[in-house]
Amino acid sequence: MNQPDLATVILLGIIEGLTEFLPVSSTGHLILAAELIGWRGDASVAFKIAIQLGAVLAVLVAYRQRFAGVIAGLWQREAGAIAFARNIILGVLPAMVVGVVAYEAIRALLESPVVVAIALVVGGIVILALERLVPAARHASVEAMPARTSLLVGVGQCVAMVPGVSRSGATIIFGLLAGLERRTAAEYSFFLAVPTMLAATVYALWKNRNALDASNLSAIGIGFAVSFVVALVVVKGFVALVSRYGFAPFAWYRIIAGTAALVWLAMR
């Protein structure tokens, strides 16, 4: 399959929007979905990465007042705004460095549905275990986080470069272990997604620019729009959900979905 039809593009956009900010791995779900429909190759990789920008835009829209406040605070040199910006930069830095150095290795993993399925199961088990080890919260806002906590969460983003691990899941769990409140850990994951995913998408599209043509760009545009709308709904509801129920429901989903994927891959 060289190019997906409209229904497939919309389906993949929905999957991206639903899973990007949940600790279930959006990239992993997109890889398994593309494998199921038989769409592989450079164009598929570029599409799966590019539509993540729709989810990034959803964060910017959902938290537009927060970002506007930080920008205004930076202009006035407010301590809280400076701390916010510092913690975003420190949280993004490790993934930026590792992403550039290990791009080809990461790309190879993007083509392995077996790696995704195993990571889903293992990640689910890890989340269930770590939920019992989370210490009492010490930091109630991104601005209150010390620099070392931001760097620790940034290391978590590097772990999430393995498809199926989940960027949001890794950053949230590392944040909880470092003493963040559940709501703060979830929101920090959202905020880190903006520069991280923007940089990763631009870099990946540049690397795969020879695979892009008019039809690819049209599919990317539609997938972008669908993922934006769906992610906007998810972002608004996710924080309230994890604040009340924690991450165990997502962990069990990962284990079930990953096991089902392994069975399917073994039987085909």
C-alpha positions in Angstrom: 0.0 0.0 0.0 1.7 3.2 -1.2 -0.8 5.8 -0.1 -3.7 5.5 2.5 -7.3 6.3 1.5 -9.3 9.0 3.2 -10.8 6.7 5.8 -7.4 5.4 6.8 -6.0 9.0 7.1 -9.0 10.0 9.3 -8.6 6.8 11.4 -4.9 7.4 12.0 -5.6 11.0 12.9 -8.2 9.9 15.5 -5.7 7.4 16.9 -3.0 10.1 17.2 -5.4 12.5 18.9 -6.7 9.9 21.3 -3.4 8.5 22.4 -0.8 11.3 22.2 -1.3 12.5 25.8 -2.4 9.2 27.3 0.3 7.0 28.7 -0.4 4.3 26.1 2.0 5.4 23.3 0.6 7.2 20.3 3.5 6.3 18.1 3.1 2.6 19.1 -0.5 2.7 18.2 0.1 4.3 14.8 2.9 1.8 14.0 0.6 -1.1 14.8 -2.3 0.5 12.9 -0.1 1.1 9.8 1.1 -2.5 10.0 -2.4 -3.8 10.1 -3.4 -1.9 7.0 -0.1 -2.6 5.3 1.2 0.9 4.9 5.0 1.0 5.3 8.0 3.0 4.1 9.3 6.6 4.3 6.0 8.2 3.5 4.3 6.3 6.3 7.0 7.3 8.8 6.8 10.9 7.8 3.0 10.9 8.1 2.9 9.3 11.5 5.4 11.9 12.9 3.9 14.9 11.2 0.3 14.5 12.4 1.6 14.8 15.9 1.7 18.6 15.3 -2.1 18.5 15.5 -1.8 17.4 19.1 0.9 20.1 19.8 -1.5 22.7 18.5 -4.2 21.3 20.8 -2.0 21.9 23.8 -1.3 25.5 22.7 -5.0 26.2 22.3 -6.0 24.4 25.6 -3.4 26.2 27.6 -3.2 29.5 25.6 -3.8 31.6 28.7 -1.1 29.9 30.6 1.5 30.3 27.8 0.4 33.9 27.3 1.0 34.6 31.0 4.4 33.0 30.9 5.4 35.1 27.8 4.2 38.3 29.6 6.0 37.3 32.7 9.3 36.7 30.9 9.0 40.2 29.4 8.6 41.5 32.9 11.3 39.2 34.3 9.0 37.5 36.8 10.5 34.8 38.8 7.7 32.3 38.2 7.8 32.7 34.4 11.6 32.4 34.4 11.4 29.2 36.4 8.7 27.8 34.1 10.9 28.5 31.0 14.0 27.1 32.6 12.2 23.8 33.5 10.8 23.4 30.0 14.3 23.9 28.5 15.9 21.5 30.9 13.2 18.9 30.4 13.6 19.0 26.6 17.4 19.2 26.4 18.2 15.5 27.0 15.7 14.3 24.3 17.0 16.8 21.8 20.6 15.6 22.2 19.8 11.9 22.1 17.3 12.3 19.3 19.9 13.9 17.0 22.7 11.4 17.9 20.5 8.3 17.7 18.0 9.3 14.9 18.8 6.3 12.7 18.5 3.8 15.5 15.2 5.3 16.6 13.9 5.2 13.0 14.8 1.5 12.8 12.7 0.9 15.9 9.8 2.8 14.3 9.5 0.0 11.7 9.3 -2.8 14.3 5.7 -3.6 15.5 7.1 -6.4 17.7 9.1 -3.9 19.7 6.0 -1.8 20.1 3.9 -4.7 21.3 6.6 -5.8 23.9 7.0 -2.2 25.1 3.3 -1.8 25.6 3.2 -4.9 27.9 6.4 -4.1 29.8 5.4 -0.4 30.2 2.0 -1.4 31.6 3.6 -3.7 34.2 6.1 -0.9 35.1 3.3 1.6 35.5 1.4 -0.8 37.8 4.5 -1.3 39.9 5.5 2.3 40.1 2.1 3.4 41.1 2.7 1.7 44.4 6.1 3.4 44.9 5.2 7.0 44.1 6.4 9.3 47.0 4.3 12.0 48.6 4.0 15.0 46.3 6.4 17.9 47.0 5.9 20.2 44.0 2.5 21.5 43.1 3.4 23.5 39.9 5.8 23.6 37.1 7.2 26.8 38.4 8.0 25.2 41.8 10.0 22.3 40.3 13.8 22.4 41.0 16.1 22.2 38.1 17.3 18.6 38.9 13.6 17.4 38.7 13.3 18.9 35.2 16.4 17.1 34.1 15.2 13.8 35.5 11.9 14.1 33.6 13.9 14.9 30.5 15.8 11.7 30.9 12.4 10.0 31.0 11.6 11.4 27.6 14.7 9.7 26.2 13.5 6.4 27.5 10.2 7.1 25.6 12.0 7.2 22.3 11.5 3.5 22.1 8.2 3.1 20.3 5.5 1.7 22.6 7.0 3.2 25.8 4.9 6.4 25.6 6.4 9.9 25.9 3.6 11.1 28.1 3.7 8.0 30.2 7.4 8.1 30.8 7.5 11.8 31.6 4.5 11.5 34.0 5.9 8.5 35.8 9.4 10.1 36.2 7.7 13.3 37.4 5.7 11.4 40.0 8.8 9.6 41.2 10.5 13.1 41.5 7.7 14.4 43.7 5.3 16.1 41.4 1.6 16.1 42.0 -0.4 14.0 39.5 -2.0 17.1 37.9 1.4 18.9 37.7 3.1 15.8 36.3 0.4 15.5 33.6 0.5 19.2 32.7 4.3 19.2 32.6 4.1 16.4 30.1 1.8 18.4 28.0 4.1 21.5 28.1 7.2 19.4 27.2 5.4 18.0 24.3 5.3 21.3 22.5 9.0 21.9 21.9 9.9 18.2 21.9 7.4 17.1 19.3 7.8 20.3 17.2 11.5 19.7 16.9 11.2 16.0 16.3 8.6 16.5 13.6 10.6 19.2 11.7 13.7 17.1 11.9 12.0 13.9 10.8 10.2 15.6 7.9 13.5 17.1 6.7 15.1 13.7 6.9 12.2 12.2 4.9 11.7 15.1 2.6 12.3 13.0 -0.5 9.3 10.8 0.4 6.9 13.8 0.4 4.8 14.8 -2.5 1.5 16.5 -3.0 -0.6 13.4 -2.1 1.5 12.9 1.1 1.1 16.5 2.1 -2.7 16.3 1.6 -2.9 13.2 3.8 -0.8 14.9 6.4 -3.0 18.0 6.4 -6.1 15.9 7.0 -4.5 13.8 9.7 -3.2 17.0 11.3 -6.7 18.5 11.5 -8.3 15.3 12.9 -5.6 14.8 15.5 -6.0 18.4 16.6 -9.7 18.2 17.2 -9.5 14.9 19.0 -6.5 15.8 21.1 -8.2 19.0 22.2 -11.0 17.0 23.8 -8.5 14.5 25.4 -6.3 17.2 26.9 -9.2 18.8 28.7 -10.4 15.5 30.2 -7.2 13.7 30.9 -6.0 15.7 33.9 -9.3 15.3 35.7 -9.3 11.6 35.0 -5.8 10.8 36.3 -6.3 13.1 39.3 -9.2 10.9 40.3 -8.3 7.4 39.1 -4.5 7.3 38.7 -2.8 5.5 35.9 -3.7 1.9 36.6 -6.5 1.8 34.0 -4.1 2.8 31.3 -1.5 0.2 32.5 -4.1 -2.6 32.2 -5.0 -1.4 28.7 -1.4 -1.4 27.6 -0.9 -5.0 28.8 -4.1 -6.2 27.1 -3.4 -4.3 23.8 0.3 -5.3 23.7 -0.6 -9.0 24.4 -3.3 -8.9 21.7 -0.8 -7.4 19.2 1.9 -10.0 20.0 -0.7 -12.8 19.4 -1.8 -11.2 16.1 1.8 -10.7 14.9 2.7 -14.3 15.8 -0.4 -15.7 13.9 -0.3 -13.7 10.7 
